[in-house]
Amino acid sequence: MTGGDNQKVDDGDNKPKVEVGDLPKADLVEEKSGVEKKKSGGDKQKKSGGEKQKTGGDKKKNNAGGGGGGGGKKKEVKKETGLGLTHKKDENFGEWYSEVVVNGEMIEYYDISGCYILRPWTMAIWEIMQAFFDGEIKKMKIKNCYFPLFVSPTVLQKEKDHIEGFAPEVAWVTKSGESDLEVPIAIRPTSETVMYPYYSKWIRGHRDLPLRLNQWCNVVRWEFSNPTPFIRSREFLWQEGHTAFATKPEADEEVLEILELYRRIYEEFLAIPVVKGKKSEMEKFAGGLYTTSVEAFVPNTGRGVQGATSHCLGQNFAKMFEINFENEKGEKAMVWQNSWAYSTRTIGVMVMVHGDDKGLVLPPKVASVQVIVVPVPYKDADTQGIYDACTATVNSLNEAGIRAEADFRDNYSPGWKYSHWEMKGVPLRIEIGPKDLANSQVRCVRRDNASKKDIPMANLVEGVKELLDNIQQSLFDAAKVKRDACVQIVKTWEEFVDALAKRKLILAPWCDEE
């Protein structure tokens, strides 16, 4: 939600690509680089390794469907071919990222550039983070609301410094059917100017404070080139909180409380280490007093990504929108305001940090499927017994609060299923074959490091919980080691330039003067 980014943008006409040096630096708004593979009309999204796109009625898409079908034809069993990515993360990061978010079934490209379909695999992650954050802000007595998507030009332009920061990105509705609107209507890029006229109406005295509202919604920001799924899109989902207080200390306290919640989302749920800090005057939110943020770092690109922002707006918006109240002394005073937001960008950062050459790697806390159970029948083995054991395993895990599913599709080989669920990033795979059935055990395979462990059926729940906790912590630890290896302390401009060229995370003295 802050100011300019000087990164160069490739604005080619054909098929823009993400250059390693051009991936995102900044925040929820002002990203100046990224990529989107252009899709024309009905062009089908290509799958890697020659995998054909599956269409609506294809029976093979029944992810966890039961057993065999009828008919006299013998089913063709797909082997483990055609699922690999065609680009490697360390060799072509931009193409790898574009490929993994599609093949991992996170998004699908839409026929309007910069807009993406968020598939269920993505929405489940968003809903888990949403449930956590919503629960925490409700403990803080913050209430949810919803304001309209449309903004009148008069209101939008009321706060000059603020709207100048967003003006190039505002989308406008100019027609109704075949008729031009007498007054164009803006689509919200953010909601300060949408909400604050009503704060002025609702706040009269000190007993009306604090006023603390949050909304879960979509916003639209249009004017940019080279969109990137999650990182830089024309429409995205987010939450935005808008609060008003009688005193500055109250506002300052909330800024840091919200910033800590954002840190927890990244570190405790997404397993991504972040840096909490304060933005420079040039980078702060337009029209605000000061901006704090959490910053992640993507070692493959050498770029920071602003993950979420918590702003103290001071009294500037209160002055513009006449948000005044009568204090306890009977005196007229202006409120102190904050705004804070995080978006679906969080999911893109997670993909960038944890993903590998096999596909997504999901932290267990945000994975909609934490455990996938795959039956491994063999020739004359007790196939039904294996299937029954898989069902019992899923039921036991579900009852213990672990999100588990079984893949009973009989037209795919076990090897194909392994590759499929690895591509989708499921944290833990359980294999049950004849030997496991005979020994009353399951074989567990971790997605993050491919290590294997046999767990007795009697200790199933405890063993799986321990593995999932270990995977969550291991992902965070590995990401922190990689990030810390990129940190470089500099004291001179020459050292700064050299470290920047080497894609380091730089710690440098800052005077905040031009």
Secondary structure, DSSP 8 states (H G I E B T S, - for coil): ------------SS-----GGGS--S-SS-----------TT-----GGG-----TT-GGG-TT--S---SSS----B-S-S-S-SS-TTT-HHHHHHHHHHHTTSEEE-SSTT-EEE-HHHHHHHHHHHHHHHHHHHHTT-EE----SEE-HHHHTSSHHHHHHHGGG-EEEEEETTEEEEEEEEE-SSSHHHHHHHHHHH--BGGG--EEEEEEEEEE----SS-BTTTB-SEEEEEEEEEEESSHHHHHHHHHHHHHHHHHIIIIIS----EEEE--TTTS-TT-SEEEEEEEEETTTTEEEEEEEEEEEETHHHHHHT-EEE-TTS-EEE-EEEEEEEETHHHHHHHHHH-BTTB----GGG-S-SEEEEE---TTS-HHHHHHHHHHHHHHHHHTT--EEE---TTB-HHHHHHHHHHTT-SEEEEE-HHHHHHTEEEEEETTT--EEEEEGGGHHHHHHHHHHHHHHHHHHHHHHHHHHTEEE--SHHHHHHHHHTT-EEE-------
